[in-house]
Amino acid sequence: MRTFLARTFLSFTGWEAVGTSIADNKVVVAVAPHTSNCDLFYGLAVARILGTKVSWLAKHTIFWWPLGPILRALGGIPVRRDQSEELVEQMVRAFDAAETLTLAITPEGTRSYTPYWKSGFYRIAKAAGVPIQLGFVDYARRQGGYGPAITPTDDVRADMDKIRAFFADKVGRYPGKVGEIRLHEEEE
């Protein structure tokens, strides 16, 4: 039923699910660009059609009643932004305990312009020893899906160059809000 609803939603809105399948049983999916609340609906529909059960992180303030239980049922995990170090450790433990886990994260961390991506997706994947799969919503082409998987290395800049190359032609709903694809760690 959920797959039918996802297909109907994408068909009705003129979108399609494209790309590769998820690379591994355990993976962090870096989803970009993120400029609208609609990204969540397209992303969840695409994941359903491509046969992926995703868990995803969102700020804790959107998990209010009655929306909270619905968001959790759709795979949502509330996050307190002021406790990011604890979050990395929690997610690493979740990967260790799970047989399969696809964790979707929007590295921009906000729907507004930001000069840096948040590095949690990268730090979680590296610490958990799992690949980073690139996920996208592209409003110009009305497509969403998955691109290649990248295994994080000790060369953050080289890894981010691959990520930048993939997302270079992806367009957010509000292009002026798309942030820079870079991490503070690249400048250290």
C-alpha positions in Angstrom: 0.0 0.0 0.0 2.8 2.4 0.9 4.6 1.7 -2.4 1.3 2.3 -4.3 0.9 5.7 -2.5 4.5 6.6 -3.2 4.1 5.8 -6.9 0.8 7.7 -7.0 2.3 10.8 -5.3 5.3 10.9 -7.7 3.2 10.3 -10.7 0.7 13.0 -9.7 3.5 15.5 -9.2 5.4 14.5 -12.3 8.5 13.1 -10.5 10.3 9.8 -11.0 12.7 7.7 -8.9 16.1 7.1 -10.6 19.6 6.0 -9.8 21.3 3.0 -8.3 20.2 0.9 -5.4 21.6 1.2 -1.9 25.2 0.0 -1.8 25.2 -1.9 1.5 23.1 -3.2 4.4 24.5 -0.4 6.5 24.9 3.0 4.9 24.7 6.7 5.6 22.8 8.5 2.8 23.8 12.2 2.3 20.7 13.8 0.8 21.0 17.2 -1.0 20.1 19.8 -1.9 17.8 20.5 1.0 15.8 23.8 0.5 12.2 22.9 1.2 10.0 20.8 3.6 8.8 19.1 0.4 12.2 17.4 0.1 11.1 15.0 2.8 8.0 13.8 1.0 9.8 13.3 -2.3 12.7 11.6 -0.6 10.5 9.2 1.3 8.5 8.4 -1.8 11.6 7.7 -3.8 13.1 5.5 -1.1 9.9 3.5 -1.0 9.8 3.0 -4.7 13.5 2.0 -4.8 12.8 -0.5 -2.0 14.7 1.2 0.7 13.6 1.4 4.3 15.2 4.6 5.6 15.7 6.2 8.9 16.3 9.9 8.9 17.3 12.6 11.2 15.4 15.9 11.9 15.4 18.5 14.5 13.5 17.5 17.6 11.2 20.5 17.5 9.1 19.0 14.6 8.2 15.9 16.6 5.3 17.5 18.4 1.9 15.9 18.9 0.2 14.7 16.7 2.9 14.9 14.0 5.6 13.2 16.1 4.2 9.7 16.0 3.6 9.9 12.3 7.2 11.1 11.6 8.6 8.4 13.8 6.5 5.8 11.9 8.0 7.1 8.7 11.5 6.5 10.0 12.2 9.9 11.7 14.7 10.2 14.5 14.5 13.4 16.6 17.9 15.2 17.0 18.9 17.9 19.4 21.3 20.1 17.5 23.1 21.2 20.6 24.3 17.7 21.3 26.0 16.7 18.0 28.9 14.8 19.6 26.5 12.6 21.4 24.6 12.0 18.2 27.6 10.7 16.4 28.3 8.2 19.2 24.6 7.2 19.3 24.4 6.6 15.6 27.7 4.6 15.6 26.1 2.4 18.4 22.9 2.1 16.3 25.0 0.9 13.3 26.9 -1.6 15.5 23.6 -3.0 16.9 21.7 -3.2 13.6 21.8 -5.9 11.0 20.7 -3.3 8.4 20.4 0.5 8.7 20.0 3.1 6.0 20.4 6.5 7.7 19.5 9.5 5.6 20.9 12.9 6.6 20.7 16.3 5.0 24.2 17.6 5.5 23.1 21.2 4.9 21.3 20.9 8.2 18.8 23.6 7.3 16.6 24.6 4.4 18.3 28.0 4.3 21.7 29.0 2.7 24.7 27.9 4.8 28.3 28.4 3.9 29.3 24.9 5.3 27.7 21.5 5.4 27.5 19.9 8.8 30.0 17.1 9.0 27.9 14.6 11.1 27.1 12.5 8.1 30.8 12.1 7.3 31.9 11.5 10.9 29.1 9.0 11.5 30.0 7.0 8.4 33.7 7.1 9.1 33.4 6.1 12.8 30.8 3.3 12.0 32.9 2.0 9.1 30.0 2.3 6.6 29.9 3.9 3.1 28.2 7.3 2.3 25.6 6.9 -0.4 24.7 10.1 -2.2 21.0 10.7 -2.4 19.3 13.6 -4.2 16.1 15.5 -5.0 16.5 17.4 -8.2 13.6 19.8 -8.9 14.9 20.8 -12.3 14.6 17.3 -13.6 11.8 16.3 -11.2 13.8 13.3 -10.1 15.0 11.8 -6.9 17.2 8.8 -6.2 20.6 7.5 -5.2 24.0 8.0 -6.8 27.3 6.4 -6.1 28.6 5.2 -2.7 31.8 6.7 -1.3 33.9 5.1 1.4 35.2 7.9 3.6 39.0 8.0 3.8 41.5 10.2 5.7 41.5 12.7 2.9 38.4 14.7 3.6 39.0 17.1 0.7 39.3 14.4 -1.9 36.2 12.7 -0.6 34.3 16.0 -0.7 35.5 16.7 -4.2 33.7 13.5 -5.3 30.6 14.6 -3.4 30.7 18.1 -5.0 31.1 16.6 -8.4 28.0 14.5 -8.0 25.8 17.2 -6.6 27.0 19.9 -9.0 24.0 19.6 -11.4 21.3 19.0 -8.8 18.8 21.8 -8.3 16.9 22.5 -5.1 13.3 23.8 -5.0 14.7 27.2 -4.1 18.1 27.4 -5.8 19.1 30.6 -4.0 19.0 28.7 -0.7 21.5 25.9 -1.8 24.6 26.2 0.4 28.2 25.5 -0.3 29.2 21.9 -0.4 32.2 22.0 1.9 33.1 21.0 5.5 35.0 23.0 8.1 37.3 20.0 8.3 38.5 20.6 4.8 40.2 23.8 5.9 41.9 22.3 8.9 
